[in-house]
Amino acid sequence: MAVASQQTRLRLRQNLARESHEWGPVYSMVMTGAAEFTAEIHDRMPVILTADDEAQWTSGTPEEAFALCRPWAGAITIDRTGESWVRRS
């Protein structure tokens, strides 16, 4: 799922990225509950930060960073693909 906004420059924050023998490139993201627009697809979504949130996320207290873990309230465009993210045997 690709997430974008026409009004705001967004950043998806990756916490961990590495190479996996089983899956290839893998990563971990901070997740939160689904936004209204994404709930039909999944019950959660990545935390999305604006450029204005970045200092609070990287330099704030844990409590201040956690306060940013909320569903996105802005406009979102969802581009569905036909590719499954699950490997089938």
Distance bins in CASP14 RR format, pairs under 12 A and 6 or more apart:
PFRMAT RR
TARGET T0000
AUTHOR 0000-0000-0000
RMODE 2
METHOD distances of the structure
MODEL  1
1 12 0 0 0 0 0 1 0 0 0 0 0
1 29 0 0 0 0 0 1 0 0 0 0 0
1 34 0 0 0 0 0 1 0 0 0 0 0
1 35 0 0 0 0 0 1 0 0 0 0 0
1 37 0 0 0 0 0 1 0 0 0 0 0
1 38 1 0 0 1 0 0 0 0 0 0 0
1 40 0 0 0 0 0 1 0 0 0 0 0
1 41 1 0 0 1 0 0 0 0 0 0 0
1 42 1 0 0 1 0 0 0 0 0 0 0
1 44 0 0 0 0 0 1 0 0 0 0 0
1 45 0 0 0 0 1 0 0 0 0 0 0
1 46 0 0 0 0 1 0 0 0 0 0 0
1 48 0 0 0 0 0 1 0 0 0 0 0
1 76 0 0 0 0 1 0 0 0 0 0 0
1 77 0 0 0 0 0 1 0 0 0 0 0
1 78 1 0 1 0 0 0 0 0 0 0 0
1 79 1 0 0 1 0 0 0 0 0 0 0
1 80 1 0 0 1 0 0 0 0 0 0 0
1 81 1 0 0 1 0 0 0 0 0 0 0
1 82 0 0 0 0 0 1 0 0 0 0 0
1 83 0 0 0 0 0 1 0 0 0 0 0
1 85 0 0 0 0 1 0 0 0 0 0 0
2 10 0 0 0 0 0 1 0 0 0 0 0
2 12 0 0 0 0 1 0 0 0 0 0 0
2 38 0 0 0 0 0 1 0 0 0 0 0
2 41 0 0 0 0 0 1 0 0 0 0 0
2 46 0 0 0 0 0 1 0 0 0 0 0
2 76 0 0 0 0 1 0 0 0 0 0 0
2 77 1 0 0 1 0 0 0 0 0 0 0
2 78 1 0 0 1 0 0 0 0 0 0 0
2 79 1 0 1 0 0 0 0 0 0 0 0
2 80 0 0 0 0 1 0 0 0 0 0 0
2 81 0 0 0 0 1 0 0 0 0 0 0
2 83 0 0 0 0 0 1 0 0 0 0 0
3 10 1 0 0 1 0 0 0 0 0 0 0
3 11 0 0 0 0 0 1 0 0 0 0 0
3 12 1 0 0 1 0 0 0 0 0 0 0
3 29 0 0 0 0 0 1 0 0 0 0 0
3 34 0 0 0 0 0 1 0 0 0 0 0
3 35 0 0 0 0 1 0 0 0 0 0 0
3 37 0 0 0 0 1 0 0 0 0 0 0
3 38 1 0 0 1 0 0 0 0 0 0 0
3 41 0 0 0 0 0 1 0 0 0 0 0
3 42 0 0 0 0 0 1 0 0 0 0 0
3 45 1 0 0 1 0 0 0 0 0 0 0
3 46 1 0 0 1 0 0 0 0 0 0 0
3 47 0 0 0 0 0 1 0 0 0 0 0
3 48 1 0 0 1 0 0 0 0 0 0 0
3 49 0 0 0 0 0 1 0 0 0 0 0
3 71 0 0 0 0 0 1 0 0 0 0 0
3 72 1 0 0 1 0 0 0 0 0 0 0
3 74 0 0 0 0 0 1 0 0 0 0 0
3 75 0 0 0 0 0 1 0 0 0 0 0
3 76 1 0 1 0 0 0 0 0 0 0 0
3 77 1 0 0 1 0 0 0 0 0 0 0
3 78 1 0 0 1 0 0 0 0 0 0 0
3 79 0 0 0 0 1 0 0 0 0 0 0
3 80 0 0 0 0 0 1 0 0 0 0 0
4 10 1 0 0 1 0 0 0 0 0 0 0
4 11 0 0 0 0 0 1 0 0 0 0 0
4 12 0 0 0 0 0 1 0 0 0 0 0
4 37 0 0 0 0 0 1 0 0 0 0 0
4 48 0 0 0 0 1 0 0 0 0 0 0
4 72 0 0 0 0 0 1 0 0 0 0 0
4 74 0 0 0 0 0 1 0 0 0 0 0
4 75 0 0 0 0 1 0 0 0 0 0 0
4 76 1 0 0 1 0 0 0 0 0 0 0
4 77 1 0 1 0 0 0 0 0 0 0 0
4 78 0 0 0 0 1 0 0 0 0 0 0
4 79 1 0 0 1 0 0 0 0 0 0 0
5 11 0 0 0 0 0 1 0 0 0 0 0
5 12 0 0 0 0 0 1 0 0 0 0 0
5 35 0 0 0 0 0 1 0 0 0 0 0
5 37 0 0 0 0 0 1 0 0 0 0 0
5 48 0 0 0 0 1 0 0 0 0 0 0
5 49 0 0 0 0 0 1 0 0 0 0 0
5 50 0 0 0 0 1 0 0 0 0 0 0
5 51 0 0 0 0 0 1 0 0 0 0 0
5 72 0 0 0 0 1 0 0 0 0 0 0
5 73 0 0 0 0 0 1 0 0 0 0 0
5 74 1 0 0 1 0 0 0 0 0 0 0
5 75 1 0 1 0 0 0 0 0 0 0 0
5 76 1 0 0 1 0 0 0 0 0 0 0
5 77 1 0 0 1 0 0 0 0 0 0 0
5 78 0 0 0 0 0 1 0 0 0 0 0
6 74 0 0 0 0 0 1 0 0 0 0 0
6 75 1 0 0 1 0 0 0 0 0 0 0
6 76 0 0 0 0 1 0 0 0 0 0 0
6 77 1 0 0 1 0 0 0 0 0 0 0
7 50 0 0 0 0 1 0 0 0 0 0 0
7 72 0 0 0 0 0 1 0 0 0 0 0
7 73 0 0 0 0 0 1 0 0 0 0 0
7 74 1 0 0 1 0 0 0 0 0 0 0
7 75 1 0 0 1 0 0 0 0 0 0 0
7 76 0 0 0 0 0 1 0 0 0 0 0
7 77 0 0 0 0 0 1 0 0 0 0 0
8 48 0 0 0 0 1 0 0 0 0 0 0
8 49 0 0 0 0 1 0 0 0 0 0 0
8 50 1 0 1 0 0 0 0 0 0 0 0
8 51 0 0 0 0 1 0 0 0 0 0 0
8 52 0 0 0 0 1 0 0 0 0 0 0
8 53 0 0 0 0 0 1 0 0 0 0 0
8 72 0 0 0 0 1 0 0 0 0 0 0
8 73 0 0 0 0 0 1 0 0 0 0 0
8 74 1 0 0 1 0 0 0 0 0 0 0
8 75 0 0 0 0 1 0 0 0 0 0 0
8 76 0 0 0 0 0 1 0 0 0 0 0
9 48 0 0 0 0 0 1 0 0 0 0 0
9 49 0 0 0 0 0 1 0 0 0 0 0
9 50 1 0 0 1 0 0 0 0 0 0 0
9 51 1 0 1 0 0 0 0 0 0 0 0
9 52 0 0 0 0 1 0 0 0 0 0 0
9 53 0 0 0 0 0 1 0 0 0 0 0
9 54 0 0 0 0 0 1 0 0 0 0 0
10 45 0 0 0 0 0 1 0 0 0 0 0
10 46 0 0 0 0 1 0 0 0 0 0 0
10 47 0 0 0 0 0 1 0 0 0 0 0
10 48 1 0 1 0 0 0 0 0 0 0 0
10 49 1 0 0 1 0 0 0 0 0 0 0
10 50 1 0 0 1 0 0 0 0 0 0 0
10 51 0 0 0 0 1 0 0 0 0 0 0
10 52 0 0 0 0 0 1 0 0 0 0 0
10 53 0 0 0 0 1 0 0 0 0 0 0
10 54 0 0 0 0 0 1 0 0 0 0 0
10 72 0 0 0 0 1 0 0 0 0 0 0
10 74 0 0 0 0 1 0 0 0 0 0 0
10 75 0 0 0 0 0 1 0 0 0 0 0
10 76 0 0 0 0 1 0 0 0 0 0 0
10 77 0 0 0 0 0 1 0 0 0 0 0
11 29 0 0 0 0 0 1 0 0 0 0 0
11 30 0 0 0 0 0 1 0 0 0 0 0
11 46 0 0 0 0 0 1 0 0 0 0 0
11 47 0 0 0 0 1 0 0 0 0 0 0
11 48 1 0 0 1 0 0 0 0 0 0 0
11 49 1 0 1 0 0 0 0 0 0 0 0
11 50 1 0 0 1 0 0 0 0 0 0 0
11 51 1 0 0 1 0 0 0 0 0 0 0
11 52 0 0 0 0 0 1 0 0 0 0 0
11 53 0 0 0 0 1 0 0 0 0 0 0
11 54 1 0 0 1 0 0 0 0 0 0 0
11 55 0 0 0 0 0 1 0 0 0 0 0
11 57 0 0 0 0 1 0 0 0 0 0 0
11 58 0 0 0 0 0 1 0 0 0 0 0
11 68 0 0 0 0 0 1 0 0 0 0 0
11 72 0 0 0 0 0 1 0 0 0 0 0
12 27 0 0 0 0 1 0 0 0 0 0 0
12 28 0 0 0 0 0 1 0 0 0 0 0
12 29 1 0 0 1 0 0 0 0 0 0 0
12 30 0 0 0 0 1 0 0 0 0 0 0
12 31 0 0 0 0 0 1 0 0 0 0 0
12 45 0 0 0 0 1 0 0 0 0 0 0
12 46 1 0 1 0 0 0 0 0 0 0 0
12 47 0 0 0 0 1 0 0 0 0 0 0
12 48 1 0 0 1 0 0 0 0 0 0 0
12 49 0 0 0 0 1 0 0 0 0 0 0
12 50 0 0 0 0 0 1 0 0 0 0 0
12 54 0 0 0 0 0 1 0 0 0 0 0
12 57 0 0 0 0 0 1 0 0 0 0 0
12 72 0 0 0 0 0 1 0 0 0 0 0
13 27 0 0 0 0 0 1 0 0 0 0 0
13 28 0 0 0 0 0 1 0 0 0 0 0
13 29 1 0 0 1 0 0 0 0 0 0 0
13 30 1 0 0 1 0 0 0 0 0 0 0
13 31 0 0 0 0 0 1 0 0 0 0 0
13 32 0 0 0 0 0 1 0 0 0 0 0
13 46 1 0 0 1 0 0 0 0 0 0 0
13 47 1 0 0 1 0 0 0 0 0 0 0
13 48 0 0 0 0 1 0 0 0 0 0 0
13 49 1 0 0 1 0 0 0 0 0 0 0
13 50 0 0 0 0 0 1 0 0 0 0 0
13 51 0 0 0 0 0 1 0 0 0 0 0
13 53 0 0 0 0 1 0 0 0 0 0 0
13 54 0 0 0 0 1 0 0 0 0 0 0
13 56 0 0 0 0 0 1 0 0 0 0 0
13 57 1 0 0 1 0 0 0 0 0 0 0
13 58 0 0 0 0 1 0 0 0 0 0 0
13 65 0 0 0 0 0 1 0 0 0 0 0
13 68 0 0 0 0 1 0 0 0 0 0 0
13 69 0 0 0 0 0 1 0 0 0 0 0
14 25 0 0 0 0 0 1 0 0 0 0 0
14 26 0 0 0 0 0 1 0 0 0 0 0
14 27 1 0 1 0 0 0 0 0 0 0 0
14 28 1 0 0 1 0 0 0 0 0 0 0
14 29 1 0 0 1 0 0 0 0 0 0 0
14 30 0 0 0 0 1 0 0 0 0 0 0
14 46 0 0 0 0 1 0 0 0 0 0 0
14 47 0 0 0 0 0 1 0 0 0 0 0
14 49 0 0 0 0 0 1 0 0 0 0 0
15 26 0 0 0 0 0 1 0 0 0 0 0
15 27 1 0 0 1 0 0 0 0 0 0 0
15 28 1 0 1 0 0 0 0 0 0 0 0
15 29 1 0 0 1 0 0 0 0 0 0 0
15 30 1 0 0 1 0 0 0 0 0 0 0
15 31 0 0 0 0 0 1 0 0 0 0 0
15 46 0 0 0 0 0 1 0 0 0 0 0
15 47 0 0 0 0 0 1 0 0 0 0 0
15 57 0 0 0 0 0 1 0 0 0 0 0
15 58 0 0 0 0 0 1 0 0 0 0 0
15 65 0 0 0 0 0 1 0 0 0 0 0
16 25 0 0 0 0 0 1 0 0 0 0 0
16 26 0 0 0 0 1 0 0 0 0 0 0
16 27 1 0 0 1 0 0 0 0 0 0 0
16 28 1 0 1 0 0 0 0 0 0 0 0
16 29 0 0 0 0 1 0 0 0 0 0 0
16 30 0 0 0 0 0 1 0 0 0 0 0
17 24 0 0 0 0 0 1 0 0 0 0 0
17 25 1 0 0 1 0 0 0 0 0 0 0
17 26 1 0 0 1 0 0 0 0 0 0 0
17 27 1 0 1 0 0 0 0 0 0 0 0
17 28 1 0 0 1 0 0 0 0 0 0 0
17 29 0 0 0 0 1 0 0 0 0 0 0
18 24 0 0 0 0 1 0 0 0 0 0 0
18 25 1 0 0 1 0 0 0 0 0 0 0
18 26 1 0 0 1 0 0 0 0 0 0 0
18 27 1 0 0 1 0 0 0 0 0 0 0
18 28 0 0 0 0 1 0 0 0 0 0 0
19 25 1 0 1 0 0 0 0 0 0 0 0
19 26 1 0 0 1 0 0 0 0 0 0 0
19 27 0 0 0 0 0 1 0 0 0 0 0
20 26 1 0 1 0 0 0 0 0 0 0 0
20 27 0 0 0 0 1 0 0 0 0 0 0
20 28 0 0 0 0 0 1 0 0 0 0 0
20 87 0 0 0 0 0 1 0 0 0 0 0
22 87 0 0 0 0 1 0 0 0 0 0 0
22 89 0 0 0 0 0 1 0 0 0 0 0
23 85 0 0 0 0 1 0 0 0 0 0 0
23 86 0 0 0 0 0 1 0 0 0 0 0
23 87 1 0 0 1 0 0 0 0 0 0 0
24 87 0 0 0 0 0 1 0 0 0 0 0
26 85 0 0 0 0 0 1 0 0 0 0 0
26 87 0 0 0 0 0 1 0 0 0 0 0
27 46 0 0 0 0 0 1 0 0 0 0 0
27 85 0 0 0 0 0 1 0 0 0 0 0
28 46 0 0 0 0 0 1 0 0 0 0 0
28 47 0 0 0 0 0 1 0 0 0 0 0
29 44 0 0 0 0 0 1 0 0 0 0 0
29 45 0 0 0 0 1 0 0 0 0 0 0
29 46 1 0 1 0 0 0 0 0 0 0 0
29 47 1 0 0 1 0 0 0 0 0 0 0
29 48 0 0 0 0 0 1 0 0 0 0 0
29 49 0 0 0 0 0 1 0 0 0 0 0
29 69 0 0 0 0 0 1 0 0 0 0 0
30 44 0 0 0 0 0 1 0 0 0 0 0
30 45 0 0 0 0 0 1 0 0 0 0 0
30 46 1 0 0 1 0 0 0 0 0 0 0
30 47 1 0 1 0 0 0 0 0 0 0 0
30 48 0 0 0 0 1 0 0 0 0 0 0
30 49 0 0 0 0 1 0 0 0 0 0 0
30 57 0 0 0 0 1 0 0 0 0 0 0
30 65 0 0 0 0 1 0 0 0 0 0 0
30 66 0 0 0 0 1 0 0 0 0 0 0
30 68 0 0 0 0 1 0 0 0 0 0 0
30 69 1 0 0 1 0 0 0 0 0 0 0
30 70 0 0 0 0 0 1 0 0 0 0 0
31 38 0 0 0 0 0 1 0 0 0 0 0
31 42 0 0 0 0 1 0 0 0 0 0 0
31 43 0 0 0 0 1 0 0 0 0 0 0
31 44 1 0 1 0 0 0 0 0 0 0 0
31 45 1 0 0 1 0 0 0 0 0 0 0
31 46 1 0 0 1 0 0 0 0 0 0 0
31 47 1 0 0 1 0 0 0 0 0 0 0
31 48 0 0 0 0 0 1 0 0 0 0 0
31 69 0 0 0 0 1 0 0 0 0 0 0
31 70 0 0 0 0 0 1 0 0 0 0 0
31 71 0 0 0 0 0 1 0 0 0 0 0
31 72 0 0 0 0 0 1 0 0 0 0 0
32 38 0 0 0 0 0 1 0 0 0 0 0
32 42 0 0 0 0 0 1 0 0 0 0 0
32 43 0 0 0 0 0 1 0 0 0 0 0
32 44 1 0 0 1 0 0 0 0 0 0 0
32 45 1 0 0 1 0 0 0 0 0 0 0
32 46 1 0 0 1 0 0 0 0 0 0 0
32 47 1 0 1 0 0 0 0 0 0 0 0
32 48 0 0 0 0 1 0 0 0 0 0 0
32 49 0 0 0 0 0 1 0 0 0 0 0
32 66 0 0 0 0 0 1 0 0 0 0 0
32 67 0 0 0 0 0 1 0 0 0 0 0
32 68 0 0 0 0 1 0 0 0 0 0 0
32 69 1 0 1 0 0 0 0 0 0 0 0
32 70 1 0 1 0 0 0 0 0 0 0 0
32 71 1 0 1 0 0 0 0 0 0 0 0
32 72 0 0 0 0 1 0 0 0 0 0 0
32 73 0 0 0 0 0 1 0 0 0 0 0
33 39 0 0 0 0 1 0 0 0 0 0 0
33 42 0 0 0 0 1 0 0 0 0 0 0
33 43 1 0 0 1 0 0 0 0 0 0 0
33 44 1 0 1 0 0 0 0 0 0 0 0
33 45 1 0 0 1 0 0 0 0 0 0 0
33 46 0 0 0 0 1 0 0 0 0 0 0
33 47 0 0 0 0 1 0 0 0 0 0 0
33 48 0 0 0 0 0 1 0 0 0 0 0
33 69 0 0 0 0 1 0 0 0 0 0 0
33 70 0 0 0 0 1 0 0 0 0 0 0
33 71 1 0 1 0 0 0 0 0 0 0 0
33 72 0 0 0 0 1 0 0 0 0 0 0
34 40 0 0 0 0 1 0 0 0 0 0 0
34 41 1 0 0 1 0 0 0 0 0 0 0
34 42 1 0 1 0 0 0 0 0 0 0 0
34 43 1 0 1 0 0 0 0 0 0 0 0
34 44 1 0 1 0 0 0 0 0 0 0 0
34 45 1 0 1 0 0 0 0 0 0 0 0
34 46 0 0 0 0 0 1 0 0 0 0 0
34 47 0 0 0 0 0 1 0 0 0 0 0
34 48 0 0 0 0 0 1 0 0 0 0 0
34 70 0 0 0 0 0 1 0 0 0 0 0
34 71 1 0 0 1 0 0 0 0 0 0 0
34 72 0 0 0 0 1 0 0 0 0 0 0
34 76 0 0 0 0 0 1 0 0 0 0 0
34 78 0 0 0 0 0 1 0 0 0 0 0
35 41 0 0 0 0 0 1 0 0 0 0 0
35 42 0 0 0 0 0 1 0 0 0 0 0
35 43 0 0 0 0 0 1 0 0 0 0 0
35 44 0 0 0 0 1 0 0 0 0 0 0
35 45 1 0 0 1 0 0 0 0 0 0 0
35 46 0 0 0 0 0 1 0 0 0 0 0
35 47 0 0 0 0 0 1 0 0 0 0 0
35 48 0 0 0 0 1 0 0 0 0 0 0
35 70 0 0 0 0 1 0 0 0 0 0 0
35 71 1 0 1 0 0 0 0 0 0 0 0
35 72 1 0 1 0 0 0 0 0 0 0 0
35 73 1 0 0 1 0 0 0 0 0 0 0
35 74 1 0 0 1 0 0 0 0 0 0 0
35 75 0 0 0 0 0 1 0 0 0 0 0
35 76 1 0 0 1 0 0 0 0 0 0 0
35 78 0 0 0 0 0 1 0 0 0 0 0
36 45 0 0 0 0 0 1 0 0 0 0 0
36 71 1 0 0 1 0 0 0 0 0 0 0
36 72 0 0 0 0 1 0 0 0 0 0 0
36 73 0 0 0 0 1 0 0 0 0 0 0
36 74 0 0 0 0 1 0 0 0 0 0 0
36 75 0 0 0 0 0 1 0 0 0 0 0
36 76 0 0 0 0 1 0 0 0 0 0 0
36 78 0 0 0 0 0 1 0 0 0 0 0
37 45 0 0 0 0 1 0 0 0 0 0 0
37 48 0 0 0 0 0 1 0 0 0 0 0
37 71 0 0 0 0 1 0 0 0 0 0 0
37 72 0 0 0 0 1 0 0 0 0 0 0
37 73 0 0 0 0 1 0 0 0 0 0 0
37 74 0 0 0 0 1 0 0 0 0 0 0
37 75 1 0 0 1 0 0 0 0 0 0 0
37 76 1 0 1 0 0 0 0 0 0 0 0
37 77 0 0 0 0 1 0 0 0 0 0 0
37 78 1 0 0 1 0 0 0 0 0 0 0
38 44 0 0 0 0 1 0 0 0 0 0 0
38 45 1 0 1 0 0 0 0 0 0 0 0
38 46 0 0 0 0 1 0 0 0 0 0 0
38 48 0 0 0 0 0 1 0 0 0 0 0
38 71 1 0 0 1 0 0 0 0 0 0 0
38 72 1 0 0 1 0 0 0 0 0 0 0
38 73 0 0 0 0 0 1 0 0 0 0 0
38 74 0 0 0 0 0 1 0 0 0 0 0
38 75 0 0 0 0 0 1 0 0 0 0 0
38 76 1 0 0 1 0 0 0 0 0 0 0
38 77 0 0 0 0 0 1 0 0 0 0 0
38 78 1 0 0 1 0 0 0 0 0 0 0
38 80 0 0 0 0 0 1 0 0 0 0 0
39 45 0 0 0 0 1 0 0 0 0 0 0
39 71 0 0 0 0 1 0 0 0 0 0 0
39 72 0 0 0 0 0 1 0 0 0 0 0
39 76 0 0 0 0 0 1 0 0 0 0 0
39 78 0 0 0 0 0 1 0 0 0 0 0
40 76 0 0 0 0 0 1 0 0 0 0 0
40 78 0 0 0 0 1 0 0 0 0 0 0
40 80 0 0 0 0 0 1 0 0 0 0 0
41 76 0 0 0 0 0 1 0 0 0 0 0
41 78 1 0 0 1 0 0 0 0 0 0 0
41 79 0 0 0 0 0 1 0 0 0 0 0
41 80 1 0 0 1 0 0 0 0 0 0 0
41 81 0 0 0 0 0 1 0 0 0 0 0
41 85 0 0 0 0 0 1 0 0 0 0 0
42 71 0 0 0 0 0 1 0 0 0 0 0
42 78 0 0 0 0 0 1 0 0 0 0 0
42 80 0 0 0 0 0 1 0 0 0 0 0
42 85 0 0 0 0 0 1 0 0 0 0 0
43 71 0 0 0 0 0 1 0 0 0 0 0
44 69 0 0 0 0 0 1 0 0 0 0 0
44 70 0 0 0 0 0 1 0 0 0 0 0
44 71 0 0 0 0 1 0 0 0 0 0 0
44 72 0 0 0 0 0 1 0 0 0 0 0
45 69 0 0 0 0 0 1 0 0 0 0 0
45 70 0 0 0 0 0 1 0 0 0 0 0
45 71 1 0 0 1 0 0 0 0 0 0 0
45 72 1 0 0 1 0 0 0 0 0 0 0
45 73 0 0 0 0 0 1 0 0 0 0 0
45 76 0 0 0 0 1 0 0 0 0 0 0
45 78 0 0 0 0 0 1 0 0 0 0 0
46 68 0 0 0 0 0 1 0 0 0 0 0
46 69 0 0 0 0 0 1 0 0 0 0 0
46 70 0 0 0 0 0 1 0 0 0 0 0
46 71 0 0 0 0 0 1 0 0 0 0 0
46 72 0 0 0 0 1 0 0 0 0 0 0
46 76 0 0 0 0 0 1 0 0 0 0 0
47 53 0 0 0 0 1 0 0 0 0 0 0
47 57 0 0 0 0 1 0 0 0 0 0 0
47 65 0 0 0 0 1 0 0 0 0 0 0
47 66 0 0 0 0 1 0 0 0 0 0 0
47 67 0 0 0 0 0 1 0 0 0 0 0
47 68 1 0 0 1 0 0 0 0 0 0 0
47 69 1 0 1 0 0 0 0 0 0 0 0
47 70 1 0 0 1 0 0 0 0 0 0 0
47 71 0 0 0 0 1 0 0 0 0 0 0
47 72 0 0 0 0 1 0 0 0 0 0 0
48 54 0 0 0 0 0 1 0 0 0 0 0
48 57 0 0 0 0 0 1 0 0 0 0 0
48 68 0 0 0 0 1 0 0 0 0 0 0
48 69 0 0 0 0 0 1 0 0 0 0 0
48 70 0 0 0 0 1 0 0 0 0 0 0
48 71 0 0 0 0 1 0 0 0 0 0 0
48 72 1 0 1 0 0 0 0 0 0 0 0
48 73 0 0 0 0 1 0 0 0 0 0 0
48 74 0 0 0 0 1 0 0 0 0 0 0
48 75 0 0 0 0 0 1 0 0 0 0 0
48 76 0 0 0 0 1 0 0 0 0 0 0
49 55 0 0 0 0 0 1 0 0 0 0 0
49 56 0 0 0 0 1 0 0 0 0 0 0
49 57 1 0 1 0 0 0 0 0 0 0 0
49 58 0 0 0 0 1 0 0 0 0 0 0
49 65 0 0 0 0 1 0 0 0 0 0 0
49 67 0 0 0 0 0 1 0 0 0 0 0
49 68 1 0 0 1 0 0 0 0 0 0 0
49 69 0 0 0 0 1 0 0 0 0 0 0
49 70 0 0 0 0 0 1 0 0 0 0 0
49 72 0 0 0 0 1 0 0 0 0 0 0
50 56 0 0 0 0 0 1 0 0 0 0 0
50 57 0 0 0 0 0 1 0 0 0 0 0
50 68 0 0 0 0 1 0 0 0 0 0 0
50 72 0 0 0 0 1 0 0 0 0 0 0
50 73 0 0 0 0 0 1 0 0 0 0 0
50 74 0 0 0 0 1 0 0 0 0 0 0
51 57 0 0 0 0 0 1 0 0 0 0 0
51 58 0 0 0 0 0 1 0 0 0 0 0
52 68 0 0 0 0 0 1 0 0 0 0 0
53 59 0 0 0 0 0 1 0 0 0 0 0
53 60 0 0 0 0 0 1 0 0 0 0 0
53 64 0 0 0 0 1 0 0 0 0 0 0
53 65 0 0 0 0 1 0 0 0 0 0 0
53 67 0 0 0 0 1 0 0 0 0 0 0
53 68 1 0 1 0 0 0 0 0 0 0 0
53 69 0 0 0 0 0 1 0 0 0 0 0
53 70 0 0 0 0 0 1 0 0 0 0 0
53 72 0 0 0 0 0 1 0 0 0 0 0
54 60 0 0 0 0 0 1 0 0 0 0 0
54 65 0 0 0 0 0 1 0 0 0 0 0
54 68 0 0 0 0 1 0 0 0 0 0 0
55 64 0 0 0 0 1 0 0 0 0 0 0
55 65 0 0 0 0 0 1 0 0 0 0 0
55 68 0 0 0 0 0 1 0 0 0 0 0
56 62 0 0 0 0 0 1 0 0 0 0 0
56 63 0 0 0 0 0 1 0 0 0 0 0
56 64 1 0 1 0 0 0 0 0 0 0 0
56 65 1 0 0 1 0 0 0 0 0 0 0
56 66 0 0 0 0 0 1 0 0 0 0 0
56 67 1 0 0 1 0 0 0 0 0 0 0
56 68 1 0 0 1 0 0 0 0 0 0 0
56 69 0 0 0 0 0 1 0 0 0 0 0
57 64 0 0 0 0 1 0 0 0 0 0 0
57 65 1 0 1 0 0 0 0 0 0 0 0
57 66 0 0 0 0 1 0 0 0 0 0 0
57 67 0 0 0 0 1 0 0 0 0 0 0
57 68 1 0 1 0 0 0 0 0 0 0 0
57 69 0 0 0 0 1 0 0 0 0 0 0
58 64 0 0 0 0 0 1 0 0 0 0 0
58 65 0 0 0 0 1 0 0 0 0 0 0
58 68 0 0 0 0 0 1 0 0 0 0 0
59 65 0 0 0 0 1 0 0 0 0 0 0
60 66 0 0 0 0 0 1 0 0 0 0 0
60 67 0 0 0 0 1 0 0 0 0 0 0
60 68 0 0 0 0 1 0 0 0 0 0 0
61 67 0 0 0 0 1 0 0 0 0 0 0
61 68 0 0 0 0 0 1 0 0 0 0 0
62 68 0 0 0 0 0 1 0 0 0 0 0
62 69 0 0 0 0 0 1 0 0 0 0 0
63 69 0 0 0 0 0 1 0 0 0 0 0
72 78 0 0 0 0 0 1 0 0 0 0 0
END
